[in-house]
Amino acid sequence: MAKFDYYWRDYYGDIPDDAFPAGYDRNLEPTYIGQLFVLNHGLLTTRIYKGQKCVTASKEGIHTSSEAIKILCSTQAEKFRWIPSTACELHVETIGKHLVVGGYENGKILNIGRGSYQEEVIVGKVCSYNIGNALMYFPYKNEEVTMDSYEVLIYDNNNIDDIDVR
């Protein structure tokens, strides 16, 4: 069984030293990958801006909170890779790759994507459960925006020493 060195930490407004930077804002400051629990919707993938305690996620509307937030962390950030993909080709392009789970929406797995939008590199949720139409969604200025071309986050654990062959 493969070992993966990434984990989700509770987030209260301070970026941990081992947080994985995933994008940047208009000022070229790094942004991070978060999860927000939204009652009746699930654990939704979102982005975290440095210095902000609230995050915003989207699912049948816009949800903002300063509670029930997690941030993606790792001591081996070099094992993460962003690979280009599209909503139509995600399932073919990622065969044999470990897509990082970014949350759950009504019991279905969400993966993590990012794309360029309004001078930012924005993190969002990839609805990979929609085979052939795995769009990326993210909130922006109180609206839910979709992308059909994006990068998806994988964990590339190609070091044979990290694999348990029992």
N, C-alpha and C positions, 0 to 999 in steps of 0.2 A: 504494500500500500504506500502510495506517495505521501510525503510530508509537505505541508504547505505552511510557510512561515509568514502568515498574515492573520490579522485578528481585528476585531472591532472593539474600541474602547468607548466608555461613556464620555460624552462631550459636554462640558459646562462653560465653554467660552474661551478656553486656552488651548492652543494647538500643541499637542505633545511633540516631543523631539523626534519620535519615530513615525509621525503621521506621513502618509504618502501624498506628495503634491501631485495634482492631476491636471491642473489647468491654470489659467491666470485671468485676472480681471483687466479692466481698461487701463489701469495704472501699472500693468505687468507684475502685480503682486500675485504670489501663488494662491491657488484655491485648492480645496481638499474634497475628498469623497465622504459624504455623510449618509446616514440612514435616519429617517424620521418615522416613528410609529404613529400611524393615523388610524384611530378607531374605525372599524368597519371597512377599512381599505387594506391595511397591512403595514409592512415595514418597507417604506418607499425610499428609493435612491435619490439623493440630492447633493448639492454642493455646499461647501462651508467656506465662507469668506473669513480671513484672518481678522480678529477683533470683534466679530459679531457673535452674539449669543443665540440669536434666532436663526432658524433655517426655514426654507420654503420648499415644499414638494407639491406635486400635482397628481391628482387622480379624481376625476369627476369634480373638478374645481381646484382651487388653490388652498393649500393648508400651510399655515405658518405657526411655529411653536418654538419655545425655548426649553421644552421638556422632552424627554424620551428620544434623545439624539445620540447617535454613535458616530465615530470617525474611524476610517480605515487606517491601520497602522501595520508596519512591518520593520524588522531589523535587516531585511534583505530586499530592499526596494529595487535593486538591480535585476531581480527576477521578474518584475512586472514588465509587460510590453503592451504597447498599443498597436493593434493591427487594423488596417483599413477594412471597412466592410460596408455593406448596404442592406437595407431591409429585405431585399429579395434574395441575397446571396449569403447572409450570415451563417446559415446552417451548413452550407457547403464549404465556405471558407474557414470554418473553425473546427472541422472534423479532426479529432485527435488532439485538440488543444483544450486546456483547462480555462474556461471562462470564469472569471471571478463573479461570484454571486453577490449582487448588490442589495438584495432584499426579496420581498415576497409581496405580491399583489393578489389579494383574494385567493391565497394558496398557490399561486403560480410564480415560478422563479423569474426574478428580474436580474439582468446583467448590467454592467456599467459601460456607458459609452461617453464619448466627448466629441464635440464639434465646434467649429468657429461660428460665432454669431455676435453681431454688434460689437466688434472689436474685442471680444473675449473668447477664450477657449473654455467652453461650458460643459460641465459634467451633467449627465442625465441618466435616466433609466432606459434600458433597452428591453422591450417586451419580447424576449426571445421565444416565448411560448406561442407567438403568432408566426408559425412556420410560413415562409414566403412573404411575410409582411411584418418583419420584426423592426418596427419603427423605434426611434429614440424620442423620448418625451422629456421636457424640462419646463419649469415655470420661468417666465420672464415678464416682468412688469405686470403682474397679476393676470397673465394669460398662459395657457398651456401651449407650448410650441412643439412641433414635431420636425424631425429630420429623417430622411431616408438614406442618407450617406453620412457616415460617421466613423470613428475609430472605436473599437471595443477592447476592453481590458482583459488580458490573459495573464496567467501566472505561468512562467516558463521554467519549470523545475527540471531542467535537462541534466542535472548533475546525478550521475548514477549512484553516488554515495548516499544520496538523499532518498533512495527508493528501497523500501522494505520488501524483499523478495520471498518472505515466508509463505 
